[in-house]
Amino acid sequence: MTDKLLALRTEFPILARTTYLVSNSLGAMPRGVPERLAEYVDEWADLGVRAWARGWWEMPVTVGNEIAPLLGAGAGEVAMLPNVTMAQAAVLSALEYAPPRDTIVMTGLDFPSVRYVYDQLATRLGARVKVIESDDGIGVDTERVIAAIDDRTRLVAISHVLFRSAYIMDIDAICRAAHDAGALVSVDAFHSVGVLPVDARRTGADFVTGGVLKWLCGGPGACFLYVAPSVRDTLEPALTGWQAHARPFAFEPEMDYTTGAFRWLNGTPAIPALYAAIEGPRIVRRAGIDAIRAKSIRQTTRLIQLADDRGFRVHAPRDAERRGGTVAIRVPHAYEVSQTLLARDILVDYRPEAGIRIAPHFYTSDHELESAFGAIDEILEREEWRAFAGERKVVT
């Protein structure tokens, strides 16, 4: 079978010298990024402060337009912020948590950085956080989440794809239940956008956050926030700044919110990160999200087969319809094996309670999957993992 997506491998220089299986953590850098960053340098050098009026000021939304089609959103509906924690904090700060609408529903498998801001900021704003735990550490039962939504629920904050296991939550059903109860929904789509179809409008999510760091191959420092038109211009985020002002250059002391995506911005944007963020989403759109998803299902299925053949425990959904782009495998001495793979230029990552996470993307060949497992076999057989025993450090 001819894999037409492999023609895009030339867009990513690192693929010529490594086996890149870690796009769920940091996507490979497109070869066009240095040119985009050179544009930033040249504009700063040549234009100085005039660069703000030549496009810098609008970049949080113009770059958002590059990502909007991958969210099912329209032009001018996506704003770029430095990270998802800040984007989620902006959402939290726009809501009131006075009884009887004082509860936020989350799961025990949501990404910790998001959970931190909810536990710290939301509770200080008066919210009560209700956490639905997992029975198996892989997924969270949709019916249990729905059962937790009631007339006290102000917000349901849910991950589309759970980061450790790549379990796909049924956000369509959760959004329906939340709206029926009069609650809003904030979807963390960091682990879904770029590897499987996302349609914020069809789903009915009120907020969708995520970033270009992973499957979109856009690097760190550029994350997105979509706010549904039905609530976008009626809410007032307290985490705000001058980009959200209707007349920012009037320097008025009182806040007067603008409308549209700019309403959800805050202070001065991280311009270099926005330049770097452009190329990756463009390539993903060229590849086509349906083709990417079909290949992802095929290759993650193969990963599970390779793990089963060796008796390794798989920490991922067996059902392809419930599985995102990653397969976590509990290999013996998993952390040490992961470090040995990195030393061999086979790039994977490790997560506690999950094991080695392997994440093929549209640019991954089938041969790379086979060779990665061959390397694991050698590392275990030759006990090469012992070189990293006792060296466990912070895992990014």
C-alpha positions as CSV (number, residue, x, y, z in Angstrom):
1,M,0.0,0.0,0.0
2,T,1.4,3.4,-1.0
3,D,1.4,5.9,1.8
4,K,1.0,9.3,0.1
5,L,1.5,11.1,3.5
6,L,5.1,10.0,3.6
7,A,5.8,12.5,0.8
8,L,5.6,15.2,3.5
9,R,8.6,13.8,5.4
10,T,10.9,16.2,3.6
11,E,9.1,19.0,5.3
12,F,10.7,17.9,8.6
13,P,14.5,17.9,8.8
14,I,14.8,15.8,12.0
15,L,13.2,12.8,10.3
16,A,16.3,12.3,8.2
17,R,18.4,11.5,11.3
18,T,15.9,10.2,13.9
19,T,12.9,7.9,14.4
20,Y,10.4,10.5,15.6
21,L,7.7,8.9,17.7
22,V,7.0,11.7,20.1
23,S,4.6,14.1,18.3
24,N,2.2,13.7,21.2
25,S,4.7,15.7,23.3
26,L,6.5,17.9,20.8
27,G,5.9,17.7,17.0
28,A,8.8,17.7,14.6
29,M,9.8,21.2,13.4
30,P,8.9,22.1,9.8
31,R,11.8,23.2,7.6
32,G,10.0,26.5,7.0
33,V,10.2,27.6,10.6
34,P,13.6,29.3,10.3
35,E,12.3,31.4,7.4
36,R,9.3,32.5,9.5
37,L,11.6,33.4,12.4
38,A,13.8,35.3,10.1
39,E,10.8,37.3,9.0
40,Y,10.3,38.2,12.6
41,V,14.0,39.2,13.0
42,D,13.9,41.3,9.8
43,E,10.7,43.1,10.7
44,W,12.0,43.9,14.2
45,A,15.3,45.1,12.8
46,D,13.9,47.0,9.8
47,L,10.7,48.4,11.2
48,G,11.3,48.7,14.9
49,V,8.2,49.8,16.7
50,R,6.3,50.2,13.4
51,A,6.1,46.4,13.2
52,W,3.2,46.5,15.6
53,A,1.1,48.4,13.1
54,R,2.3,46.1,10.2
55,G,0.8,43.0,11.7
56,W,2.2,42.1,15.0
57,W,-0.8,43.4,17.0
58,E,-3.2,41.3,15.0
59,M,-1.1,38.1,15.1
60,P,-2.9,36.4,18.0
61,V,-6.0,36.3,15.7
62,T,-4.4,36.0,12.3
63,V,-2.4,33.0,13.4
64,G,-5.6,31.7,15.0
65,N,-7.1,31.7,11.5
66,E,-4.5,29.1,10.5
67,I,-5.8,26.8,13.1
68,A,-9.5,27.6,13.0
69,P,-10.3,25.1,10.1
70,L,-8.9,22.3,12.2
71,L,-11.4,23.2,14.9
72,G,-14.4,23.6,12.7
73,A,-14.2,27.3,13.5
74,G,-14.3,30.4,11.3
75,A,-12.0,33.3,10.6
76,G,-11.7,35.6,13.6
77,E,-13.0,33.0,16.1
78,V,-9.7,31.7,17.5
79,A,-7.2,33.7,19.7
80,M,-3.7,32.6,20.5
81,L,-2.3,32.7,24.1
82,P,1.0,31.6,25.5
83,N,-0.2,28.3,27.0
84,V,-3.3,26.3,27.7
85,T,-3.1,27.0,31.5
86,M,-3.5,30.7,30.7
87,A,-6.3,30.0,28.2
88,Q,-8.2,27.9,30.8
89,A,-7.6,30.5,33.4
90,A,-9.2,33.1,31.2
91,V,-12.3,30.9,30.8
92,L,-12.4,30.4,34.6
93,S,-12.1,34.1,35.3
94,A,-15.1,34.9,33.0
95,L,-17.6,33.0,35.0
96,E,-19.3,33.5,38.4
97,Y,-19.6,30.7,40.9
98,A,-22.3,32.0,43.2
99,P,-24.7,29.4,44.5
100,P,-26.7,27.6,43.1
101,R,-24.3,27.5,40.0
102,D,-21.1,27.0,41.8
103,T,-19.8,23.6,40.6
104,I,-17.1,22.6,38.1
105,V,-17.1,19.0,36.9
106,M,-13.7,17.5,35.8
107,T,-12.1,14.0,35.6
108,G,-9.2,12.5,37.5
109,L,-7.3,12.0,34.3
110,D,-7.2,15.6,33.0
111,F,-3.8,17.1,32.4
112,P,-2.3,18.2,35.8
113,S,-1.4,21.7,34.7
114,V,-5.1,22.4,33.9
115,R,-6.2,20.7,37.1
116,Y,-3.8,22.9,39.1
117,V,-5.4,26.1,37.8
118,Y,-8.9,24.8,38.5
119,D,-8.0,23.7,42.0
120,Q,-6.3,26.9,42.9
121,L,-8.0,29.7,40.9
122,A,-11.5,28.3,40.7
123,T,-11.8,27.4,44.3
124,R,-10.6,30.9,45.3
125,L,-13.3,32.3,43.0
126,G,-15.8,30.3,45.1
127,A,-16.2,27.3,42.8
128,R,-16.6,23.7,44.0
129,V,-14.6,21.3,41.9
130,K,-16.2,17.8,41.5
131,V,-13.7,15.2,40.1
132,I,-14.9,12.0,38.5
133,E,-12.3,9.3,38.9
134,S,-11.4,6.5,36.5
135,D,-12.0,2.9,37.3
136,D,-9.1,1.6,35.2
137,G,-6.7,4.5,34.7
138,I,-7.4,4.5,31.0
139,G,-10.8,6.1,30.5
140,V,-13.6,7.7,32.4
141,D,-17.1,6.4,31.9
142,T,-19.3,9.0,30.0
143,E,-22.4,8.1,32.0
144,R,-20.6,8.8,35.3
145,V,-19.6,12.2,34.0
146,I,-23.1,12.9,32.8
147,A,-24.6,11.8,36.1
148,A,-22.4,14.3,37.9
149,I,-23.9,17.2,35.9
150,D,-26.8,18.8,37.7
151,D,-28.5,22.2,38.3
152,R,-25.5,23.2,40.4
153,T,-23.0,22.8,37.5
154,R,-21.6,26.0,36.1
155,L,-18.9,24.4,33.9
156,V,-17.8,21.0,32.7
157,A,-14.1,21.1,32.0
158,I,-13.2,17.9,30.0
159,S,-10.2,16.6,28.0
160,H,-11.1,15.5,24.6
161,V,-8.3,12.9,24.6
162,L,-6.8,11.9,27.9
163,F,-3.0,12.5,27.9
164,R,-1.8,9.3,29.6
165,S,-3.9,6.8,27.7
166,A,-5.1,8.6,24.6
167,Y,-8.7,7.7,25.5
168,I,-11.2,9.7,23.5
169,M,-14.0,11.1,25.7
170,D,-17.5,11.4,24.3
171,I,-17.6,15.2,24.3
172,D,-20.7,15.3,22.1
173,A,-22.8,13.5,24.7
174,I,-21.2,15.5,27.5
175,C,-21.9,18.8,25.8
176,R,-25.5,17.8,25.3
177,A,-26.0,16.9,28.9
178,A,-24.3,20.0,30.2
179,H,-26.3,22.3,28.0
180,D,-29.5,20.5,29.0
181,A,-28.6,21.3,32.6
182,G,-27.8,24.9,31.8
183,A,-24.0,24.5,32.2
184,L,-21.2,25.5,29.9
185,V,-18.4,23.2,28.6
186,S,-14.7,23.8,28.2
187,V,-12.8,21.2,26.1
188,D,-9.1,20.7,26.4
189,A,-8.3,19.5,22.8
190,F,-4.5,19.6,23.1
191,H,-4.2,15.9,22.4
192,S,-6.8,15.8,19.6
193,V,-6.4,18.7,17.3
194,G,-4.1,17.7,14.5
195,V,-4.5,13.9,14.8
196,L,-8.2,13.5,14.7
197,P,-11.2,15.5,13.5
198,V,-12.5,18.2,15.8
199,D,-15.6,20.3,15.1
200,A,-16.3,22.7,17.9
201,R,-19.5,24.0,16.3
202,R,-21.0,20.6,15.7
203,T,-20.1,19.4,19.2
204,G,-21.4,22.6,20.8
205,A,-18.5,23.2,23.0
206,D,-18.5,26.7,24.5
207,F,-14.7,26.8,24.9
208,V,-12.0,24.8,23.2
209,T,-8.3,25.2,24.1
210,G,-5.2,23.5,22.8
211,G,-1.9,24.3,21.3
212,V,0.4,23.8,18.3
213,L,3.2,22.2,20.4
214,K,2.2,18.6,19.7
215,W,0.3,17.2,16.7
216,L,0.3,20.6,14.9
217,C,4.1,20.8,14.9
218,G,4.1,24.5,15.8
219,G,6.5,24.6,18.7
220,P,6.0,26.0,22.3
221,G,4.5,29.3,23.3
222,A,1.4,29.3,21.1
223,C,-1.9,27.9,22.2
224,F,-5.4,28.6,21.0
225,L,-8.7,29.5,22.6
226,Y,-12.0,29.2,20.7
227,V,-15.1,30.7,22.3
228,A,-18.5,30.0,20.8
229,P,-20.2,33.1,19.4
230,S,-23.2,32.4,21.6
231,V,-21.2,33.3,24.7
232,R,-18.1,35.1,23.4
233,D,-19.3,38.7,23.7
234,T,-21.4,38.3,26.8
235,L,-18.7,37.1,29.2
236,E,-16.0,39.3,30.7
237,P,-12.8,37.5,31.5
238,A,-11.1,38.9,34.6
239,L,-7.8,37.6,33.4
240,T,-7.4,40.3,30.8
241,G,-5.2,43.1,29.5
242,W,-4.9,45.8,26.9
243,Q,-5.3,43.6,23.9
244,A,-8.9,42.9,25.1
245,H,-9.7,46.6,25.3
246,A,-12.0,48.3,22.7
247,R,-9.5,51.2,22.4
248,P,-6.1,49.8,23.6
249,F,-4.1,52.8,22.4
250,A,-6.3,55.3,24.2
251,F,-4.7,54.0,27.4
252,E,-7.9,54.5,29.4
253,P,-7.8,53.4,33.0
254,E,-11.2,51.7,32.9
255,M,-11.7,48.4,31.1
256,D,-14.1,48.5,28.1
257,Y,-14.0,45.0,26.5
258,T,-13.8,44.7,22.7
259,T,-15.8,42.1,20.9
260,G,-14.7,38.9,19.0
261,A,-11.6,36.8,19.7
262,F,-9.6,39.8,20.9
263,R,-11.9,40.1,23.9
264,W,-10.2,36.9,25.3
265,L,-6.6,38.1,25.0
266,N,-4.7,39.8,27.8
267,G,-1.2,41.4,27.6
268,T,1.4,41.8,25.0
269,P,1.6,38.6,22.8
270,A,4.7,36.4,22.4
271,I,5.4,37.4,18.8
272,P,8.3,35.0,18.0
273,A,6.3,32.0,19.1
274,L,3.4,33.1,16.8
275,Y,5.8,33.2,13.8
276,A,7.1,29.7,14.6
277,A,3.5,28.4,14.9
278,I,2.4,29.1,11.4
279,E,4.0,26.4,9.3
280,G,2.9,23.3,11.2
281,P,-0.8,23.8,11.0
282,R,-0.5,24.6,7.3
283,I,1.2,21.3,6.6
284,V,-1.4,19.4,8.7
285,R,-4.1,21.0,6.6
286,R,-2.3,19.9,3.4
287,A,-2.1,16.4,4.7
288,G,-5.8,16.3,5.5
289,I,-7.1,15.4,8.9
290,D,-9.2,12.5,7.7
291,A,-6.2,10.9,6.1
292,I,-4.1,11.6,9.2
293,R,-6.8,9.9,11.4
294,A,-7.0,6.9,9.1
295,K,-3.3,6.4,9.2
296,S,-3.2,6.9,13.0
297,I,-5.7,4.2,13.6
298,R,-3.8,1.8,11.4
299,Q,-0.5,2.5,13.0
300,T,-1.7,2.5,16.6
301,T,-3.4,-0.8,15.9
302,R,-0.1,-2.2,14.7
303,L,1.6,-0.9,17.9
304,I,-0.8,-2.7,20.0
305,Q,-0.2,-5.9,18.0
306,L,3.6,-5.5,18.4
307,A,3.1,-5.1,22.2
308,D,0.8,-8.0,22.5
309,D,3.2,-10.2,20.6
310,R,5.8,-9.5,23.3
311,G,3.4,-9.8,26.3
312,F,3.7,-6.1,27.1
313,R,0.8,-4.5,28.9
314,V,-0.9,-1.8,26.7
315,H,-2.1,1.3,28.5
316,A,-4.4,2.5,25.8
317,P,-8.0,1.8,24.5
318,R,-8.3,-1.3,22.3
319,D,-11.3,0.2,20.5
320,A,-9.9,2.4,17.7
321,E,-12.9,4.6,17.9
322,R,-12.0,5.5,21.5
323,R,-8.2,5.7,20.9
324,G,-6.3,8.9,20.0
325,G,-2.9,9.0,18.4
326,T,-0.8,7.5,21.2
327,V,-0.1,4.0,22.5
328,A,1.4,3.7,26.0
329,I,3.2,0.4,26.7
330,R,4.4,-0.9,30.0
331,V,7.7,-2.4,29.1
332,P,9.9,-3.8,31.9
333,H,12.2,-1.0,33.2
334,A,10.2,1.4,31.1
335,Y,11.8,4.7,32.1
336,E,15.3,3.3,31.6
337,V,14.3,1.7,28.3
338,S,12.9,5.0,27.2
339,Q,16.2,6.8,27.9
340,T,18.1,4.1,26.0
341,L,15.8,4.6,23.0
342,L,16.5,8.4,23.1
343,A,20.2,7.7,23.2
344,R,19.7,5.6,20.0
345,D,17.8,8.5,18.3
346,I,14.5,6.8,18.7
347,L,12.4,9.6,20.2
348,V,9.6,8.5,22.6
349,D,8.6,9.6,26.0
350,Y,7.7,8.1,29.4
351,R,4.9,8.9,31.8
352,P,4.4,7.5,35.3
353,E,1.4,5.1,35.5
354,A,1.5,4.7,31.7
355,G,4.9,3.6,30.5
356,I,6.6,4.4,27.2
357,R,4.3,6.5,25.0
358,I,4.7,5.9,21.3
359,A,3.1,8.4,19.0
360,P,3.3,7.9,15.2
361,H,2.2,10.8,13.1
362,F,1.4,11.3,9.4
363,Y,5.1,11.4,8.6
364,T,5.9,8.1,10.3
365,S,6.7,5.0,8.3
366,D,5.5,1.5,9.2
367,H,9.2,0.4,9.2
368,E,9.9,2.9,12.0
369,L,7.3,1.2,14.2
370,E,8.9,-2.2,13.6
371,S,12.4,-1.0,14.2
372,A,11.4,0.7,17.4
373,F,10.1,-2.5,18.8
374,G,13.2,-4.3,17.5
375,A,15.3,-1.8,19.5
376,I,13.3,-2.4,22.7
377,D,13.9,-6.2,22.3
378,E,17.7,-5.6,22.0
379,I,17.7,-3.2,24.9
380,L,16.0,-5.7,27.2
381,E,17.9,-8.7,25.9
382,R,21.3,-7.0,26.3
383,E,20.3,-5.2,29.5
384,E,21.4,-1.9,28.0
385,W,18.7,-0.1,30.1
386,R,21.0,-0.6,33.1
387,A,23.1,2.3,31.9
388,F,20.3,4.6,33.0
389,A,19.3,2.8,36.2
390,G,19.1,5.2,39.1
391,E,19.2,8.3,36.9
392,R,15.5,9.1,36.8
393,K,15.1,12.8,36.4
394,V,12.3,15.3,35.7
395,V,10.4,14.0,32.7
396,T,9.0,16.6,30.3
